[in-house]
Amino acid sequence: MKFFFLFIVLSFSSVVWAQQKKVCFSIDDLPVVAYGMNDTSFQKDITEKLIASFTRNHISAIGFVIAKKLFNDTLKNPFQISLVERWINCGLDIGNHTYSHPDYNSVSLKEYTDDLLKGEVIIKEILERKGRHIKYFRHPFLHTGNTKLKADSLSNFLAQHGSTIAPVTIDTDDYFFAVAYQRARMKNDTALYRRIGRDYLVYMEKKILFYEYQAQALFGRNIRQILLVHASWLNSEYMDSLALLYTSHGYTFISMEKALEDTVYQTPVTVYGKWGISWLDRWALSRGKQKDFFKGDPAPPEYVMKLTK
């Protein structure tokens, strides 16, 4: 009887473990997505608010740096570098997002990898000063190669170079909300920017549920998700709310390293195109899923899209 009880407990524990929800928060386009607002106090405020929220909510976030932002022409920009150093000083990680954010669909492998390596130089310097090492690479636009040859060539280069690809499973259009939000804030339209913020959270909750459904439909379980958002004014104001949104749906926060321990990330991608889409979508297409499978993918409200024109 005792062994039967132990078997039941262990079986229940394994089911619970399998159903645990975990998410890595990844932030693209560091130091800041400023949309033309170059005031240093404004950019510092965005950085400090993001970092403070990650600290409060025990989020092991990783930020992906566009290295060109750390320079004035060919000269290093100490202020921009200091913003990235704040991430490291607060125990957060950073990765390479190339030097100039090129589109792999539009340039050769040589041009792309040259830019990638150029971007890595200063990021390595920043990390090594803190006793850390660069590990992760995030494709600009999530464009990984529109043919098998092109995708394999880049993947092989990254593997040989010792760079780990940082995929995305919860892909969002947060940047549309961010542009609309910033424009409303600049006009001091309080009612509008608060509306945008509320609708942003509604949209992000729908995204959680949509990608949970995709994971369950493809793999029959919750997977360790990787969220992509950007280092914008909007997210600096709403990161606490996003964290609460995820915890209310049963998520705990993990690092990129822990996320990639999930065997789901060994799932092969066998279809290629010009798209920049979630890895869940790539896996679905690779398994022959048709248009019906992707129905219900949330989109920003029409008024938000109009505000970005």
C-alpha positions in Angstrom: 0.0 0.0 0.0 2.9 2.3 0.9 4.5 1.8 -2.5 1.2 2.3 -4.3 0.8 5.6 -2.5 4.3 6.7 -3.4 3.7 5.8 -7.0 0.5 8.0 -7.0 2.4 10.9 -5.4 5.3 10.6 -7.9 2.9 10.3 -10.8 1.0 13.4 -9.6 4.2 15.3 -9.1 5.4 14.5 -12.7 2.1 15.7 -14.1 2.2 18.9 -12.1 5.8 19.5 -13.2 4.9 19.0 -16.8 2.1 21.5 -16.5 4.1 24.2 -14.8 4.1 27.4 -16.7 7.4 29.2 -17.1 8.4 32.2 -19.2 11.6 34.1 -20.1 11.2 37.8 -20.7 13.5 39.0 -23.6 13.8 42.6 -24.5 14.9 43.7 -27.9 16.7 46.8 -29.3 18.6 48.0 -26.2 19.6 50.4 -24.9 16.3 52.1 -25.6 13.7 52.3 -28.4 13.4 56.1 -28.2 11.5 56.9 -31.4 13.5 60.0 -31.9 13.5 61.2 -28.3 17.2 61.6 -27.6 16.9 63.3 -24.2 19.3 61.5 -21.9 17.1 61.8 -18.8 14.2 60.3 -20.8 16.2 57.3 -21.9 17.7 56.8 -18.5 14.2 56.8 -17.0 13.1 54.1 -19.4 16.1 51.9 -18.5 15.8 52.4 -14.8 12.0 51.7 -14.7 12.5 48.5 -16.7 15.3 47.3 -14.5 13.4 48.2 -11.3 10.4 46.3 -12.5 12.5 43.2 -13.3 14.1 43.4 -9.9 10.8 43.8 -8.0 9.2 40.9 -9.9 12.2 38.6 -9.8 12.4 38.4 -13.6 15.7 37.1 -15.0 15.3 39.2 -18.2 17.7 39.3 -21.1 18.2 42.4 -23.3 19.4 42.2 -26.9 21.7 45.1 -27.9 21.9 46.9 -31.2 25.5 47.9 -30.9 25.3 50.9 -33.3 23.3 52.7 -30.7 26.4 52.7 -28.5 28.3 54.9 -30.9 28.3 58.5 -32.2 29.5 57.7 -35.7 32.7 55.8 -34.9 33.2 57.1 -31.3 31.8 55.2 -28.3 29.0 56.9 -26.5 29.6 56.6 -22.8 26.0 57.4 -21.8 24.5 54.8 -24.0 27.1 52.3 -22.8 26.2 53.1 -19.2 22.6 52.2 -19.9 23.6 48.7 -21.0 26.0 48.4 -18.1 23.1 49.1 -15.7 21.6 45.8 -16.9 24.7 43.9 -16.1 25.2 45.6 -12.7 21.7 44.6 -11.7 22.3 40.9 -12.6 20.5 40.9 -15.9 21.9 39.4 -19.1 22.5 40.9 -22.5 23.0 39.4 -25.9 23.9 40.3 -29.5 21.3 41.8 -31.8 23.9 42.7 -34.5 25.6 46.1 -35.1 23.1 47.8 -37.4 20.0 45.5 -37.3 20.2 44.2 -40.9 17.5 42.2 -42.6 18.9 38.7 -43.5 16.4 38.5 -46.3 18.0 41.4 -48.0 21.8 40.9 -47.5 24.3 38.1 -48.1 25.5 35.8 -45.5 28.9 37.5 -45.5 27.4 41.0 -45.1 25.1 39.7 -42.3 27.8 37.8 -40.3 30.2 40.8 -40.7 27.6 43.0 -39.1 26.9 40.4 -36.4 30.6 40.1 -35.5 31.0 43.9 -35.5 28.1 44.2 -33.1 29.6 41.6 -30.8 32.8 43.5 -30.1 31.5 46.1 -27.8 29.0 43.8 -26.2 31.8 41.4 -25.3 33.9 44.3 -23.9 31.0 45.4 -21.6 30.3 41.8 -20.4 34.0 40.9 -19.9 34.5 44.0 -17.7 31.9 42.5 -15.4 33.4 39.0 -15.6 30.7 37.8 -17.9 30.7 36.3 -21.4 28.4 36.8 -24.4 26.3 33.7 -25.3 23.1 34.6 -27.0 22.2 36.0 -30.4 18.8 37.2 -31.6 18.0 37.6 -35.3 16.7 41.1 -36.3 13.1 41.0 -37.4 13.3 37.2 -36.5 14.4 36.6 -40.0 16.5 33.4 -39.9 16.8 32.7 -43.6 14.2 32.4 -46.4 15.7 29.2 -47.8 17.1 26.1 -46.2 20.5 26.9 -47.6 20.5 30.4 -46.2 19.1 29.3 -42.8 21.5 26.4 -42.4 24.5 28.6 -43.4 23.7 31.1 -40.7 22.9 28.4 -38.1 26.2 26.6 -38.8 28.1 29.9 -38.6 26.5 30.7 -35.2 27.2 27.2 -33.9 30.8 27.3 -35.0 31.2 30.7 -33.5 29.8 29.6 -30.1 26.6 31.7 -30.3 23.3 30.3 -29.0 20.2 31.4 -31.0 17.6 33.0 -28.7 14.3 32.0 -30.2 10.8 33.5 -29.5 7.6 31.6 -28.8 5.4 34.5 -27.7 5.8 37.1 -30.5 4.0 40.3 -30.1 3.3 43.6 -32.0 4.1 45.6 -28.9 5.9 48.2 -31.0 2.7 49.4 -32.6 1.2 50.1 -29.2 4.5 51.7 -28.2 4.5 54.1 -31.1 0.8 55.0 -30.4 1.5 55.4 -26.7 4.5 57.7 -27.1 2.6 59.9 -29.6 -0.3 60.2 -27.2 2.0 61.0 -24.3 3.8 63.7 -26.3 0.4 65.3 -27.0 -0.5 65.0 -23.2 -3.6 63.2 -24.2 -4.2 61.4 -20.9 -7.4 59.6 -21.9 -5.9 58.3 -25.1 -2.6 57.0 -23.7 -4.4 55.3 -20.7 -6.7 53.7 -23.2 -3.8 52.4 -25.2 -2.2 51.0 -22.0 -5.4 49.2 -21.0 -5.8 47.8 -24.5 -2.2 46.8 -24.6 -2.7 44.6 -21.5 -5.8 43.1 -23.0 -3.9 42.3 -26.2 -1.0 40.8 -24.3 -3.3 38.5 -22.3 -4.8 37.3 -25.5 -1.3 36.5 -26.8 -0.6 34.4 -23.7 -3.7 32.3 -24.3 -3.1 32.0 -28.0 0.4 30.7 -27.7 -0.6 28.4 -24.8 -3.2 26.9 -27.1 -0.6 26.5 -29.9 1.8 24.7 -27.5 -0.9 22.4 -26.2 -2.1 21.6 -29.7 1.4 20.9 -31.0 3.1 19.2 -28.0 0.3 18.3 -25.6 1.8 20.3 -22.8 2.9 23.7 -21.6 6.3 24.6 -22.8 8.9 27.0 -21.4 7.9 30.1 -23.3 10.1 33.0 -24.4 8.4 36.4 -24.7 9.7 39.2 -27.0 8.9 42.8 -26.2 11.0 46.0 -26.8 12.8 48.5 -24.6 10.1 51.2 -25.0 8.5 53.9 -22.9 5.2 51.9 -23.0 6.9 48.8 -21.5 8.8 50.8 -18.9 5.4 52.0 -17.7 3.6 48.7 -17.9 6.2 46.1 -17.1 4.8 45.6 -13.6 1.4 45.0 -15.1 2.8 42.6 -17.6 4.5 40.7 -14.8 1.3 40.5 -12.9 -0.6 39.3 -16.0 1.8 36.4 -16.3 1.7 35.5 -12.7 -2.1 35.6 -12.7 -2.0 33.0 -15.4 0.3 30.8 -13.3 3.7 31.6 -14.7 7.0 31.8 -13.0 9.9 33.7 -14.5 13.1 32.0 -15.7 16.3 32.8 -17.6 17.0 32.2 -21.2 19.3 29.4 -20.2 16.5 27.6 -18.2 14.0 28.2 -21.0 16.2 26.5 -23.6 16.6 23.4 -21.4 13.1 22.5 -22.6 13.5 19.8 -25.2 10.9 21.6 -27.3 13.7 23.8 -28.6 15.2 20.8 -30.3 12.2 20.5 -32.6 13.3 20.9 -36.2 12.1 23.7 -38.4 11.8 22.4 -42.0 9.9 25.2 -43.8 11.4 28.5 -44.8 10.1 31.9 -45.9 10.6 35.7 -45.5 8.6 35.7 -42.4 9.6 36.9 -38.9 7.4 34.7 -36.8 7.2 32.8 -33.5 9.0 29.5 -33.3 5.7 27.9 -32.4 4.4 29.1 -35.7 7.5 27.7 -37.4 7.0 24.3 -35.8 3.4 24.3 -36.7 4.2 25.0 -40.4 6.8 22.3 -40.3 4.2 19.9 -39.1 1.9 20.8 -42.0 -0.6 22.9 -40.1 -2.9 24.9 -42.3 -4.4 28.4 -42.0 -7.2 27.2 -39.6 -4.5 26.4 -37.0 -3.4 30.0 -36.9 -6.9 31.6 -36.6 -7.4 33.8 -33.6 -3.9 35.2 -33.4 -4.6 38.5 -31.7 -4.0 41.8 -33.6 -3.7 45.4 -32.2 -6.9 47.4 -32.4 -7.6 49.4 -35.5 -7.3 52.7 -33.7 -3.8 51.8 -32.5 -2.7 51.0 -36.0 -4.1 54.3 -37.3 -2.1 56.1 -34.7 1.1 54.7 -36.0 0.6 56.0 -39.5 
